[in-house]
Amino acid sequence: MAGRRVVVTGLGIVSPLGCDPETVWTRLLNGESGIAPLQAMDVTDYPSKIAGEVKDFDVDAFISKREQRRMDPFARLGVGAAKLAVMDSGLQFDQEDPDRTGVIIGSGIGGLHVLTQQARNLFDKGPSRLSPFMVTQMIVDIVAGHVAIEYGLRGPNYCITSACASATHCIGESLRIIQYGDADMMICGGAESSICELGIGGFAAMRALSTRNDDPQGASRPFDADRDGFVIAEGAGILVLEEYEHAKRRGASIYCELVGYGRTADAHHITAPLEDGSGGAKAMALAVADAGLNPEDIDYLNAHGTSTPLNDKGETLATKKALGEEHARRIMISATKSMMGHTLGAAGGVGSIVCALTLRDGKVHPTINYTTPDPDCDLDYVPNEARETPIRACLNNSLGFGGHNATLCFKQV
């Protein structure tokens, strides 16, 4: 699409591998896993007993005790990551037009912890024991609201909920807003914290979760023949997007340029992707075309790579369809979820941060736990060891329940 150029100037992450981009990036390149036995709840009666939990987030450094009490954990993670991204960008909002900065931060599920606790209060103690903050704690758009209030930002402000594609849609629509001239800066991405009784129980009932409980760090194994489901995780990934000339004028450090966005629907099944991968393939092809690039210009794909049998097979087929089988076999593909688990609605934000750092450093993190090749997954998944090589342009995929497909294309500035 013709329009104003958009660059990435700030990154904020809260994750099972750490709570700043450089720590997370180092651990990803080293092939370290953040998955461990689940500590947040009693998992005795649950078939899946492992998760990617955030362990070292100093929430007090970002949010007052009073405000914390009014937030679900997903909002705390999202607000913290947003503040980290703003700090990283160097933006001083008292020197900017508040009407020219917006916030789009989504979540796949929202305030599930609060919903679980408040439902327990209702059924055990009656409606008089419900919190007056319940609704504002659990609604999915509340992170965007908190961030706008924090910085006094009056530009476009909302959220997108599209399951595991939520953050990617939020970033893609933020790209469009800046391209169209409706804002100069956008804070965007996703946040999720569903590690609670309803979250674990619900996904376990679907048989979507790995039950490799005796080997937590080996449980998430995207594209491996022995994969048995995803590992649930929590976290937030937030980017600051900025119009290129605006960023140059203020002397901002620029990670990369966001140049393409594609989104489609499978219109097929509530959880299973199209068997031929055509929905995801179309989103990838649209993102490449939107960027004004050719498939041969893409060097790297940060895959959705959930470690579920159908997703990984379908994404492999989608990559071949979108880029052509010959070039698909030349690109490097890695699955961040092999080390971090699946952060659901935040995953696209996390993957976008990985793309920005990949382009900055010319390094590709591995897909760990890849030990048994699957004939249906026969591309280069950068197994088990990082690589160092220049990357011109890359894609970030998100494929959500409901058949939601979204792809972003990033490139060197």
N, C-alpha and C positions, 0 to 999 in steps of 0.2 A: 504493500500500500504506500502511495506517495504521501508524505507528510513530514512533520518535524522529526528530527533525529532524537532518539531517546537512549540515555546511557544509565548504567548502574553506578551509583556513587556511595552507597551505604549498604552494609550487610549486618544483620542481627540474627543470632541463632541461640536457641536454648534446646539442648538435646541430650540423649543418653551418652553421647561422647564428649560433652562439654558445653560450655556456655559462652564461647567466643569463637569466631571463625577460624582463627589461627590454630587454636588447640584442636578443634574438631578436624581441621584439614590435616594436621600432622598425624593425628590418630587414624584418619581414613587412609592416608598414604602408607602408613605402617601396617595396615590390615588388622587393626584392633577392633574387637567387638565390644559393644556397650550392652549386650543382652546378658541377663543374669536371672537367677531365681527371683520370682516376684515377691517383693517385700511389703507392698502397700496394703495387702489384704490377706485374709486367711483363704488359701487356695485348696484346702483339703478336698473339697467336693468338686473341684473343677478339673476337667481333663487337661487343660493347658495351664502350666504353673510357672511360666517364664514370661519376661517382658523386657522392653527397653525403657527403663524408668530414668527420669531426670534426677540426678543425685546431688549435684553441687551447685544448684542455682540459689544465689543469695538474694531472695526476693526482697528482703528488707532494704537492699541497696537501691531498689527501684520503686517500691510501692510502700506507702505508710501502713502501719499496722491497722489503722482504722479502715483504710480502703481495701486492704487484703480481706478483711472480714466480710466485705460486700462483693467479693469476686469468687467465682468458681475457679478451680485450678487452671482451666484452659485459658481464662482471661489473664491470670497472673503471668502465665508463660508468654502469652501474646504481647501484653503490654511491656514486659521485660525485654523481649526480643525487639520490639519496635523502638524502645529507648536506646538499645544497643546499636540498632541500625542508624538512628539519627545521630548518635554520638560519632559513629564511624564516618558518617557523611560530612561531618563538620558544619552542618547547617546551623545557623543562628536564626530562629524564626522571628525574633524581635527585629530582624533586619530584612524580613521578607514580607510580601503581601499575603496575608492569611487567606484571602479569597482565591489565591492561585496555587494552593497546596491542598491535596485531598488524601483520603485514607480509604483503602478497600482491603479489609482483612477478613478472611472467611474461616469457616470451620466445617468439618463434615457433620458433626454431631452437636457441638456446643456444650452447655453446662450439665453434663451427665452426672457428675458428682452431686451437685445440688439437687437435681431431679431425684436421684436415688434417696438422698437423705430426707428431703421434704416429703416424698411419698411415704417414707417410713413414719415420719411424724404424723402425717394425715391419718394413716390407717391405724397407728398405735395410740394416738393421743387426741385426734380430732382436728377440725379445721382451724380452731383457735390457736393452734401451735404452729401454723405455717408462718414462715418468715415474710415480713413485708418486702424484703429484698429478693425473694425467690425468683420472680419474673425477670428482673434486671440482672440477676446473676446467671441465669441459664440461657437467655436469648442469644442467638448466634451472632448478631450484629454488634454485640456490646463492646467487643475489643476495639472496633473502629471508633465507636463513640468515646471510649475512654481516652484513646490516643488523640482524637481531635480536641477533646476538652483539655487534656494535658498541655497541648501546644497552642491552643486557640486557633485551630485550622478550620476554615469555613468553606473549603472547596468540596468537590464531590465526596460523599461519605456514605458508604454502605458495605454490605458483605455479599458474598456469593457462596451458596452451599450446593455443592455438586459432588458429595461423597469425597473420594480420594482425589478428585480433580479440582477441589475447591480453591486451593492456593494458586494453582496454575491459571485458573480462570480469573482470579482476582488480579494477578500480575498482568495477564493478557489484556484485560479490560482497562487497567491502568495505563498500559502502553497506548491503547487507542485514545484515551482521554487526553494524554499529552500530545499525541500526534494530531488530534483534531484541534488543539489549541485551547481546550477547556481548563487546563491547569498546566503549570510548569514543573511541578514536583508531585510525586505520589508516594505514599508509604503503603506498601502492599505485601500480601503473602497470606499465611495461614497459621492457625494455632489449634492444638488438640490435646485433650487429656481425658481419655476414656478408660483408664485403668482403674476400674471399680467393678462392683458386683454385676451391674447391668451390662457394662461394656464387655467384660470377659465372658460372662454368661451368655450374652447374646451372640457374640461371634463364635463361641464354642458350640452353641446349639446349631449354628449353620455348618459346623465342621470346617470352618475356614482357618482355624488356628493350628499351628504346629504343636504336636504333643511330644516332641523330642526333649522331654523334660530332664533327662539324664545328661544332656549335652547342650546346655543353653547357648553357648557361643557358636556351636555348630548347627543350630536349629534352623536359622534363616539361610537358605542355600539356593538363591535364584538361579534358574536355568540348569541346575544339577538334576540328574535323573532321579535322585532320592529325595527330592523336596516333598514336603508333606503339609504345607500350609504356611501362612505368614505368622510372624511374631509381632504382637501388638506393641506399640511404643507411643510415647507422648513427646511433645515438643512444639516448637514454633520456629518458623523461618520467615523472616521479614526483609524486604529490600526497599531501598530508597531509589526510585527512578527519577530522572531529571532530564529536562530538555537540554540538548547538547550545548547550545550557545550559552544558556544560563549557567550550566556547570563550568564552562570555560571562563566566563566572566568572573566567577567568584574563586577561581583557582582550585576547583575541587579535584581530588584524586578520582580517576575513573577506572573501574575494573574492566568494563567491556561495554558493548553496545547491544541493546535488545532490538532485534530487527524483524522478527517474524512471529506470528501467532496464528494457530489454526485450531478450530474446535468443531467437533461433529458429534453425532449420536449414532449408536449402533441400531437403535430401534429394534431390539432383538430379545433381550432377556434381562431380568432385574439384577442378576449377578454374573452370568456367563457372557464373555465376549463373543462376537461373531467368530465362528470357527475358522474362517479364512483370514481373519485379522483386518478386514477391509475398512472397518470404521476407524481404527487407530491409524491405519495407513493413510487414509484421507486427511486426518488431522495433521500428520507429519508432512504430507505433501503440500498442504495448504500453508503451513508455517514456512517451509522452504521457499515456496513461490512468493509468499508475502514479503519475505526478506529480499527478494530479487536475486536469489541464488539458484544454483543448479544442485541436484543431488550430489554431484561429484565434489562440491565445495564443503560438504559436511565431513568432518574428521572424527567426531565423537558423539555418542548418544548416552545421556544419563537416563537409563531405562526405568520404567515404572517397576519392573522386576520384583514382584511381590513374594516369590517363592511358592506360588500356588501352581498346580499343574496346568490349568487352563490359561491363566494370564501369561505365563512365560512362553508357552507355545504360541499363543495368539500374537504376542508382541514381536516374537521372532518373525512370524509370517508378515506382520505389518511392516516391519523394517525392510524386509525384502521387497514388498510391494511398493513402498514409498520411495526407496532409494535405488531400486533395481538390484537384483540378486548379486550381480558381480561387485557392485560398489558396496553393498551391505556386508559382503565378506571382507572388505578392506577396512571398514571403520572399526573403531574401538568402542565397546559397549561395557559399561559397568553399572552395577546395582548397589546403590548406597544402602539399601535396606538389608543387604547381607550383613552389615555391621551395626546398623542402627535400629533395625526392625522397621515396622510400618507405622509412620506417624499420621496416617489417615489423611484428614483434611489439611494437615501441615506439610505433607510430603512434597508437594510441588514447590513450596518455598525453600525447603531444604535442598531439593535437587537443583533449583535455580542458583542457590548460593554455591553449590558444588561446581556448576557450569562456570560461574564467574571466576572462581579460584583456579579452575582448570585452564581457562583462557589466560589468566594472569601469569601462571607459573609454567605452563607447558608441561603439566604433569597429569596423569590419569590414575585415579585410585583403582585398586583391584576390586573384583567380585570375589569375596572370600568364600570358603567352603565349597568351591567348585572342584569336585574330585571324580565324579562319575558322569561322563558326557551323556547327553540325551540326544538321540537321533533327531528329535523334533526341535532341538535347540542347538543349532550347529554353526553359530556365528562366533566372533571373537569377543568373549566376555571378560577379557583381561584377567584371567584366572590367577588369584592368590598373590600376585606381585604387581606393584605399581610400575608404571612406565613413564619415561620422560621423553617427550616429543612435542614439537610445536603443534598447536591446534589453531586452525583458522576460524572454524565455525562449528557450533555444536547444537544439539537438540536436547530438550528436557521433556520427557513424556509423563503424562498422568492419565490413568484409565480407571474411571470410577464406577462403582455399583450404580445401576440404572442405565448403563451404556454411555456414560459421559466420557468423551475423549478430548484431551487438550494437549497441545504441544507448543512450546516456545522455542525460538531460534535466537541464539546469541552469537556474536562474532567479535573479533578483535576490532578496536576502534581505528 
